[in-house]
């Protein structure tokens, strides 16, 4: 089978699925992307093709509601040009697997109308009840509501042409209007539970060593990992909560992993990163606060394995792999009490939940777990059991994805 994977970044959600097919010589795999992630594996048997926009978006020339749609069209055109080149080279995919929303898949069926299209649908923008207006006392303005609703245009265009549609979690699928939900098959991306597995207590005592950072195994370690320090992942609340924790507990060390990139939402208007804002706003003991840039999987795994308590925060939005990886590693997790988290964590069972806007509660619950090793062990054990028993593990999820594709191609 000839398969074309399409995403703005390589390999993103298709890391395992594309790799599975590429390892089988019966299949030809091409991956079309604009960028390449820092954790991307070597291409191997995958033919990686890159597309470039013909020009930057010029939103000032179109209606404000259409700025994001213009970006999607430009990305769709860029992919169209590369697809035409692939066709000239003789590549005719039987199956297109693409992430919807960026615009990269908008026009591919115009080039290959006979190819089956499996769309990956991560999000549908709503004007209330999820990320937009979360925590605000007043409802969003009509202008904001109309603009946000228009974000869905390329998503609906893709859904109309999909032969099959995937969505990773039940809560994310529920953001779609009910008639569209019937088109979605919920299958999670899958967590490599062999890689993200707990350390023995003996191994933990050796402590964490990454580069110049060394934290002994008997030092209480609290971790927070994120793609970027930003409000969508609760950074303002976490930053305050961790400041309170460092004052409350004189032994604890805090390790933060991430970049100053804003992946979701807007950057600050004053030019500062959200990390710098936190340092300017709250007091921290710099000898016990450690920062690391985004890590490769091996080092990232070691951070989770040596964590005494892991903090995960998110507004009602897309669920991060980071939460699931920490659960699989057997971390004792303190997380925000928000809908995407509650799909996986039952309060007091797989972790502790705290109101999103309660930094003092965050500090108190983390400190409580630091002083209770039996409770930490219980939560960590239940966390890993949940990943395995509910089918969030990679083997189960990949088999479901493959079965879906087999039925689609049949």
N, C-alpha and C positions, 0 to 999 in steps of 0.2 A: 504494500500500500504506500502511496505517496502522500505525505502529510505536511501541511504548512501550518506552523505555529506563529501567532502574531501577538506581540505585546510591545508596549513602549520601551520596556527593559527586558533584557535577556538575563536569566531565564524566568524570573518572577514565579508566578503560580504554576508554571508549566515545567519547572525544573525536573520533577520526577517522571511526569508523563512523557515529555519529549525524550528524556534519557532512556526510558524503557523501550520506546519504539526504535530509537537510534541504535541500541545495542543489538537489535535483530537485523541481520543483513537482508531479510525479506522486505524491509521498509526503507524508504528514502525520506529523510527528515530535513526540512528547511525551516529555519527560524528567522522571522523578519522582525527586526526591532530597531528602535532609534538609539538606545543606550545599552550599556552593559553594566550589571551590578558588580560591586566590589567583591561579592561572594560568589560570582559566577564561576562555574567549573570550566575546564578547558573544553573547547567545542567538541572535540572527539569526532564522532561520526556525524555530528550535526553540521549542516552547512549554514553558517550564520551570515545573514544579509542585513545590511544597515540601510535605513532610509533617512533622508534629510529633507526638512521643509524647504519648499521653494522660496519662501520668504517668511519673515516674522509676522505674527498677527498684527493688524493695524486697527485695533478696536475702536479708536477714535473716529474711524470712518463709517462705523455701522451703529445700529441701535445698541444701547448699553446691554440690553437683554441678550444680544446675539454675540457678545465678545467670546464667550466660551464655545459657542457653536462655530464661529469662524475658525478658532483653533482646531476644532475637530475636523472641519472640512479641509483645512490645510494639511493636517496629518493624514486624512483619508486620501488626498491627492498624492502626497508623498509615497504612500504605500502603493497606490495605484500605479505610479510610474515604475516602482521597483518590481511590481507584479507583472507589468507588461514586459519588462526586461527578462524576468524569469520565464515567461511564456515564450519569448523569442528564443531562449536557450533550450526550449523543449520541455520545461517543467510544467506538468499538468496535475495538480493535486486532486486526489480522491476526496480528501478531507481537509477542511480549514478549521483550526481550533484557535479562537481569538478572544482576547479580553475586550469587552465592550465598554464604551464610555469615553475613551480617549479620541476615538474617531478613526483609528487605524484600520478597522474592519469595514468601514462604511461602504466601500465601493468594490470590494474584491469579488463579489458575486457577478459584477458586470464583466469581469475578466474571465472568471471560471464559473459560469452559471450552473454547470452540472455537478460541481463539487458540493459535498455535504458541508454544512456549516454548523459547528458546535460552538455556541457563544457562551462565554463566561461572564455572568452578570453579578457584579459585586455590590452594586448599590443603586437605589432609586431615590432621587431627591424628594423629600417631603417638606412642606412649609411649616409643619408643626409635628410634634411628637417624636422627633429624633434630634439630629444635630442642630438644625437651624433654630435659633432662638432659645436653645437650651440654657436654663438658668436665668433667663430674662423675665422680669415681672410683666412686661407688656408684650402682647402678641407682635409678631413681625409686621412691618409696614406692608401695605398692598404692593408697593414698588418692589420691595425685597422678595415678597412671595411670588410675584410674577417672574422676576428674574431667576429665582431658584427653580421654579417650575419649568422654565425654558431649558434648564440644564439637561432635562430628560430627553430632549429631542434626539440626539444621536443614539441614546440607549434604546428608545422605542423603535427607531429605524432599524437597528440591529436585531432587535427581538422579532420584528416583523419578518425578517429574512432567515432567522435561525431554524434549522431543522431539529435542533435540540438545544436546550438552555440549561446551564449549570449555575447554582448559587451555593456558596460555601456553608452558610448557617441558616437555621430556621428564622431567626430574628431578622437577618438581612433580607431573606425572601419575603417576609411579612411587610417590608417597606414598599413593595410593589402593589399596585392596585389589584384587587382580588381577581379580576378576569385575566390579568397577566401572570398572577401567581400560579395558575394552572399549567403554564408552560414551563415552569421551573422545576428542575430536579435538584434536591438539596444533597450535595455530597461535599464533605469537607476536603481540604487540600491534602491533609495527612501529615502527621508528625513522625519523624524517624525516631522511634522509641528505643532503638538500639544505640543510636548516637546520644540522644537526650535521655540518659538513664542516671539513676542516683549513684553516688560514690559510697563506698563503705565508710563507716565511722573512722576506721583506721586510716584510710586514705585521706579523709577530710582533715585529720590532725596534722598532715604534712603542710597544710596551709596553701594559699593561693600565690602563685608567682607568674606575673605577666610583665615581661620587660623589666623595668626598674621597680615595678610595684611588687611589694612583698607584704602579705598579711598573714600572720601566724594563724594556725588552725584554732587556737583557743581564744581568738579575738572575735567578739560578736560582729558579724558582717551583714549589713543590709544592702540590698542591690535594687537598682532601678535601671532598666535598659529600654531604649527607645530608638527609633530611626532618627528622630529629631526632637529636641526639647521645644514643645509647643503646647498651646492650650487644648488642642483636640485630644492629646494624650495626658491631659490633667497636670501639665508641668507647673503652672502657678500654684495649684493646691499642694502638689507633691513637694515643691520647693519650700513652701512654708512649713509643711508637716515635718520634713526632714530637718529643718532648722530647729524646730521645737524638740525633735527627738534627740539631736546632738546636745542640747542643753539639759534635757531630762536624764540622759544616760551618759555618764562620763567615760564609759568603756567602749561604746559602739563606734564602729567605723562605717562609713557610707561610701559605696562605690557606684558611680553613675557612668553609664555607657551610652554614647550617642553622639550626634553631630548638631551643629547649629542650624542645620537645614530645616526649613518649614515645609513638611511634606503635605500637610492639610491646613487649610485656612490661610490667613494672611500673616505676613511678617509685621513686626512692630513698626509704627510710624516714626519712631525717634532714631532709627538707625541701629539701635542696639539689638543684639541677639536676645532671645528669651533666657539663655543661660547667663549672659552678662547682666540682664535685668535682675535675675535672682540674686546674683552676687552683690549687686548694688542695693538691693532691697532688704535682704535678710542677713543676720549674723551667722557665720559658720566658723567652726574650729577647723582651719585649713589643714591642720596636721591629721585630722580624722575624716576629711572629705576628699575623695579621690575621683578624678575624671579620666575616662579613657575614650578615645575616638572609636567609631564603629569597628568591630573586630571580625576576623574570620571565624568560621563556625567552631573550630577547635578551641580557640581561646574563649569565645563567647560561652561555649558549653562549660568550660572550667569555671567561669564566673558563676553560672547558675549552680553548679555542683557544690561550690564552696559557700553559697549563700545561706545564711541562717534564716533570714526572712526576705522574701522578694516582694516588691511593691509594684502593682500594676494599676494604672488609672486610665480611664477613657470616658469621654462623653458618649452619648448614644450614637454610635457610629460603627464602622467596620471593626470586627474583632481582630486583634493582632495575633500573628503567629507567636509573638513573644509570650503571651499568656499561656498558650497551649504547650510551648516548649518548657516553660518553667514548671508547669504541672507535671509534664512527663518526666522531668528531672527530679521530681519529688520535693520541690520547694514548698516551704510553708509560705503561703501567699496571703497578703493583705491587699484587697482590691476594691475598686469603686463599686458601689451598689447601683449599677446601671444595667439596663436590659440586655445588652450583648454579653455581659459578664454572667448575669444570672442564668443564661442558657447552659452554662458549663459549671458554675459554682453555686452550690447550695450553702448558704451561710452556716458556718460552723462545721461543715463536712469536708469540702475540698479546699477551703480557705475561709478567711474572715472578710466580711463585707462592711464597708464604711460609706456613709453618705459622701457623695462626690465633693460637696462644699464644706467638708469638716476636716481641716488640717489637724486640729487638736485630736480628733478621733483617730486619724491616721497614726499620729505619733503614739497615742496611748495603746492602740491595738498592737502595733509593732513592738513596743516596749514590753507589753504583756507577753508576747510570744518569745521574746529574747530571754525572758526569765523562766520559761516553762518548756524545757526540752521534750517532755513527754507529749505535750500538746503539739509542738512542732513536728514531732515524729508521726503522730497520728494524722495530722493534716497532710503531710507530705506523702504518706502511704496511700491515703484516700485519693489524693490528687492523681498520683500515677495510675491507680486502679481505674479511675474514671476515664483517663485517656485510653487505656487498654480495653476496658469492658464496654464502653459506649462506641467503640469503633472509630475513634479519632486517629488511630495509629496508621502509619503510611501504608502498610500492607493491605489493610482492610479498605482504606479509601481508594488506593490505586486499583484494586480489583473491581470496586464499584464503578470507577471511571472507565476502566477497560470494558466492562460488561455493557455499559451505556453505549460506548462507541461501537462495540460489536453489533448490538441491536440496531443502532443507527445505520451502520453500513450494510446490514442485511436487508 
